[in-house]
């Protein structure tokens, strides 16, 4: 049985690449023939010359930084992802359903409505053929889905043989349009064990000093910046807000979490890998226009009964109490085992049907 995964494996993003790796690895462990469909639209990251197509020094700096980060991440893809030939446009995917017995879309924000503007309906699998279609834990990336986008995607989602999503808000989005045969599933990274990720960093250089790791997404986050200044005054910190740390590769990123004293993050996958690697952490909700992205973190914390790790107001005493408060890792591992079993059953039962 040939299985194709269509997801954001190509983004310059640690979580996006690792969730692709995890779903592929899990299915391969079941003896299945799995490939990641290498749909990767051209971006400035394909060529350093594309980075200079701007008159803004700030944008140019950001482009160059992401170009270097992409080259570091690309090494991991090349070694660990089983990719098809590269497809640059959705039109090249017209006959995709003929190449696979099962197509799986997800996880990550492949169903984000704003992605439709750039990638069309690719991740809703609008391909004709006898191929079975499964969504595994895709994220909408928002709480309120635009009606014009919803009208386009609902007919395609109804064609899926099995539907799951990653956040509770997704259940409501689909339920409001009459799609109720939907299950809540965890991110694919939770399909693997701690040892699967530690095996990736065997050769990674270990940082010697004690430090706190700040893994921050999105600019202009006032609360996490305030917390960073406070912690930075008291101990060594490593932050992805700083250029050197922001361009690390996959293995270095995992290793930086694993060897840290604790993690401060507003990232969904920052939380997941803190859990998987048994690291104390606190979560700072994303501020501004992208607050809808927080729902995936809230859902995750609820799965593990760890909502107390949220910090949404700066209070030094309370914050350090949360950081130092021990997490019952035995309980977390039991919860992880139960979650992994549920996810495994969903995937394997629907693939076999």
HELIX and SHEET records of a PDB file:
HELIX    1   1 UNK A   14  UNK A   29  1                                  16    
HELIX    2   2 UNK A   44  UNK A   46  5                                   3    
HELIX    3   3 UNK A   48  UNK A   52  5                                   5    
HELIX    4   4 UNK A   57  UNK A   80  1                                  24    
HELIX    5   5 UNK A   90  UNK A   93  5                                   4    
HELIX    6   6 UNK A   96  UNK A   98  5                                   3    
HELIX    7   7 UNK A  113  UNK A  115  5                                   3    
HELIX    8   8 UNK A  116  UNK A  119  1                                   4    
HELIX    9   9 UNK A  122  UNK A  124  5                                   3    
HELIX   10  10 UNK A  147  UNK A  157  1                                  11    
HELIX   11  11 UNK A  168  UNK A  175  1                                   8    
HELIX   12  12 UNK A  188  UNK A  191  5                                   4    
HELIX   13  13 UNK A  194  UNK A  198  1                                   5    
HELIX   14  14 UNK A  199  UNK A  201  5                                   3    
HELIX   15  15 UNK A  222  UNK A  232  1                                  11    
HELIX   16  16 UNK A  243  UNK A  246  1                                   4    
HELIX   17  17 UNK A  250  UNK A  258  1                                   9    
HELIX   18  18 UNK A  268  UNK A  276  1                                   9    
HELIX   19  19 UNK A  288  UNK A  293  5                                   6    
HELIX   20  20 UNK A  294  UNK A  303  1                                  10    
HELIX   21  21 UNK A  307  UNK A  309  5                                   3    
HELIX   22  22 UNK A  316  UNK A  324  1                                   9    
HELIX   23  23 UNK A  329  UNK A  352  1                                  24    
SHEET    1   A 7 UNK A  83  UNK A  87  0                                        
SHEET    2   A 7 UNK A  33  UNK A  39  1                                        
SHEET    3   A 7 UNK A   2  UNK A   6  1                                        
SHEET    4   A 7 UNK A 102  UNK A 105  1                                        
SHEET    5   A 7 UNK A 132  UNK A 138  1                                        
SHEET    6   A 7 UNK A 162  UNK A 165  1                                        
SHEET    7   A 7 UNK A 182  UNK A 184  1                                        
SHEET    1   B 4 UNK A 237  UNK A 239  0                                        
SHEET    2   B 4 UNK A 212  UNK A 215  1                                        
SHEET    3   B 4 UNK A 262  UNK A 265  1                                        
SHEET    4   B 4 UNK A 281  UNK A 283  1                                        
END                                                                             
